[in-house]
Amino acid sequence: MSATIQPLTLLLILLAGYLFKRFGLFSDRDYRVVQTAEFNLVLPGAIIYSFATNPHPTSLLLIAALSFVAALLPAALGFLATRRRPVADRAFLMLNSSGFNIGCFTFPVLQSLLGPAALVPAAMFDIGNNIMVAAGTNVMTQTLLHIKPGATLAEQHAGAAPTLQYARPADRDARRLTRRALLRNIARGFLTSPSFDVYLVMIALMVTGLSMPQWVATVSQPFATANAFCAMLMVGMLTDLPESRRDVLAVAEVIAWRVPCGLVFAAAAWYLLPFDPLVREAVALCCMAPTAVFSTMFTDRVLGNAKLAGLTLSLTAVLAIVMMVGTHMILHV
């Protein structure tokens, strides 16, 4: 029973954020303040603290490869399966069906279920996952659906077509300029993500065998402590009840994609990874994590509907706790 206390505390923080907004203590747009702090300061600090306080063997990079595939495939399959659907539906599914909430949600859950040692494989899982959630999924969605960065689909006058209008340039120079613009957009998407940049530095230190001085852990500890609270409070501030049957179906579709895919990759982690049981269980539980907090930001930028993404995160968080605790109990019977 005690192993479920911290996961339930995360849901209580989420509920507090929702109720504070519901009763007017937070305004509808206040979440952006917490969102800016979370993505640009708190989460990068938590990542640094994890690497500064735990050894990360390079052999565990295999976990990062698994998580990259687990975060990539649902979005790619969703793109193929919805090729006749309106572009807004496709974008919401692609942005929310893939990727995992590791740093903000799974870290404290794993620590309560398996202890601090589980944070090492979880951090390695988040390396591959972060490539997609911090930038990759958004870049892929924009590129495949021909969505221009910097404006919502409504501002781009998206209709019922599966993608936005796109005409391949006939002139060779124009095609070269288009490719350069695409590459700049991809590079900007990755390099302007503080979490992704921090992971690049951490991987470089890990591969070269360099260690961080003790003061780095001391400075970054307050950010790691605040991470779960800020993230779940932000999600609660984002959460709202669905406004229409279409919203209900959109969220249900995301869940219908996430749960089977998560269970398949969890089984692959448990049965195929060549590590000890604690590492394999930690990775398997990571595969059951809820949608990433980045999904709320990118859904806001592309669709202007962060609240629906927040609701999706809230519901998948409840499902994640049930699946994680249930799986942990089954494996330790």
N, C-alpha and C positions, 0 to 999 in steps of 0.2 A: 504493500500500500504506500509506503514512504517513497518508493521510486516514482510514483505518479504525482507527488506534491508539486515539484517544480514545473513539469509540463502544464499542470492545471493552473499554476500561478501565472504562466504566460497568457493563458486564455482570460484570466481575470484582469490582467493589464489591458488586454485587447478590449474587453468589455468596458473597462473604465474609460478608455479613449472614446468609445462609441457613446457611452452615456453622458460624458462631459460635453460632447458635441450636441447630443440630443437635447440637453437641458440648457444649451446656450453658453456654456462656459468656454467652449471653443467655437470659433466661426467655421464655416464650410471650407475656407481657404487656409486656415491655420496649419493644416497638415504639411503645407509646403515648407514651412519653417523647419519642422522636425525632419522632413524628408531631406532638405539640404544638409542639415547637420549630420544625419545618419549616413548618407552616401559619400559625403566629402570629408568627414572627420571621424565619426564614431566607428563605422565599420572598418575603414583602413587601419585605425588604431588597434582594433580587436585582432585583425589579421597579424599585425606586427607583434602583438603580445603573444599570440599563439606560437609563432616561430621563435620568438626570443626566449620562451620558457620551456620549449619541448624540442628534443632532437627529432629531425625529420630525415630518415635514411632515404637515399636516392632510389633504393629498390621499391619504395612505396609509390614511385611515379606511375607504376602500373595501375594504381587506383585512379590516378588523374586521367589516364587514358580511358578507363571504363566510364568514369563520370562524364567525360566529354562526349562519348558516344551516347550515353543515356540522356544527356541534355540536348543533343543534336537530333536524334532520330524522331522523337515525337513531333517536332516542328516540321521536319522534312516530310514525314508521312502525312501530317495534317494538311500541308500544302498540296500534296498529290491527291488526297481524298476529297478535297473541297474545291476542285478546279472549276466547278460550275456554280459555286456559291458567290454571293456579293462580297466585294473586297473587304468591307468592314467586318463581316463574319469571319472571313479567313484570317484577317489580321489579329482579331481578338483570340482566336483559337491558337494561332501560331505563337503569339506572345505569352500566353498563359498556360499552354499545355505542356511546355517543356521547361527544364531548369528546376533547381531545388533551393529552398531556403535553408542554407547550411549555417552561415555565420550568425544570423539573427535568431534562429529558432532551434536548429538541430544541435548546435553546440551545448546549450544548457540542458536539453533533453537527454543527450548522450551522457553528459557528465552525471546526471542524476541516476541514470539507468546502469551505466557501465563504469563510471569513475573517470578521473582526469586522463587516464591513458587512452581513452577512446577519442580524445580531441586530436591526436596526431593523425590517425587515418582519416578523420573527418576533415581536417585541414587539407590533406592531400586530395581528398575527394573534391573539395571546393576549388582546387586549382583548375582542374578540367572543367568543372561546372561553371566557374566564373568566366571562363573564356566565352561561354555562350550567354549567361544571364547578364553579365556586365556590359556586353556590347554585341556579341555574335548573333543572338536571336533577333535583336532589333535590326541590325544591319542586313541579315538574311531576309527578314520580313519586308523591309523597305526595298531591297534590291529585287526580290522575286515578284513582288506586287507592284513595282514601279512607283512607290510612294516617295515623294520628295521630302527630304528632311526639313524640319523647321516649321511645318504647318500640319494641322490636323486634316483628316480625310474630308471633314465638312468644309474646311477652308479651300481644299483642292477640288471641291464639287464632285466627290465620288458618288457614283450611282450604284446600280445593281450589277454592273459588270464585275467579272472575277478579278480584274486588275485595273489600275488606272491606265489611261491611254498612253501608249509609248510607240514612237516611230523610230526605227533604226536609221541612223543617218546614212545617207547614200554616199556622201563624200568621204574619202579616206582620212583627210585631216580632221573632219568633224567626228569621225569614229574614234580617232586617237584622242581627241579632246574629251570625248565622252568616257573613254576608258580611264583617262587620268582623273576625271571628276569622280568616277566610281571608286577608284583606288584611294583618292583623298577622303571620300566619305567613309570608306571602311577603316582607314587609318585613324581618322578623327574619332570614329565611334569607339575604337579600342583605346587609343592613347588619352582620350579625355575622360576615361573612367578611372578615378583614383584607386579603386579596389583592384582593378586589373593591373595598373601600373605597380602597385605595391606587391602583388603576386609575382610580377616579372622580377623585381628586385630580390624578393625572397628566394625564388628559384635559382637566381644567379648566385646568391650567397650559399645556398644548399649544395649546388653542383661544385662550386669552388672550394667547399669545405670551410668557409669563413663563418665565424660566429659573431653574434652581436654582443656589445658590452652590456653589463648588467643595468646601466642607467637607462638603456632603451626599454627594457622590460618595466622598470619603475615608472618611466614617463607614460608608457602606453597602457599601463594597468587600468587607470580610471576609464579609458575608452572601452576596454574590454568589459569592465563591470557594467557600464551603461548601455552596452550594445543591445541586449535582449529587451531591456525596458523601452529604449527609444524606438526600436523597430516595431514592437507589438503595440505601443501607444500610437504610433503613426498609422498602423493598420487599422486600429480601432477608430481613429479619426476619419479614416477613409471609408470605412464600412457603412453601407446604407442598404436598406431593404430594396429588393428589385422593384423597378417601376412598371414593368410590363411582363407579359408572358414570354416575350422575346428574350428579355434579360434572364429569366429563369432557365429557358432552354439553352442560352449561351453558356451559363455557368454549369449546367448539367452536362453539356457536351464536353467541356473542359475536364470535368471530373471523370467522365466516362473514358476519356483518353488517358488521363494521368494514372488512375488506379491500376488498370491492367499492365500498363508499361512499367510502372514502379515495381509491381510484384514480379514481373519477368526479370528485370534487372537486379532486384534483390535476390532472387533465386540464383542468378548467374554469379553474383558476388559471393554468396554462401558456398556454392558447390564448385566454382571454378577458380577462384583466387587462391594462389599458393601461400597463404599466410595463416597465422594461428587463429583459433576461433574468435578471440576478442576482436581482432582486426576485421575478420570477415563479417562478424555480426554488426560492428560499427558501420561498415560500408553498406551492408544490407539495409540497415535502418535509415541511412542517408537517402537511399533510393525511394523511401516512403515519405520523404519530407514534403511540406506544402509548397505552393508556388513561391517563387522568389520575390522579395520586396522590389527588385528592379522591374518586375512586370507591371507594378502599379505605376511607376514613373514612365515607362515606355508606352503603356496603354494610354496614359494621360497625354503624352506627346502626339501619338498617332491618332487616337480616337477621341481624345478629350473626355474620357470616361474612366477616370481613376477609381471612382466609387465602385463600379462593377468589378474591377480588378481587385479592389480591397475586399469586397464580399467574397470573391473567389478564394482569395488568400485565407480569409477567416474560416470558410467552410472546409477548405483542404487542411487547415491547421487542426481542426477538430478531428477530421478523418485520420490525419497523420498520427496524432496522439493515440487514437484507438489502435491503429495498425502497429505502431512502434511498441507500445506497451504489450499488446497481445502477442506479437512476434517474440518479444523478449521473454515473456512468460512461457511460451511454447518451447523455446530453445533451452530453457533452464528448468524444465520439468524433471 
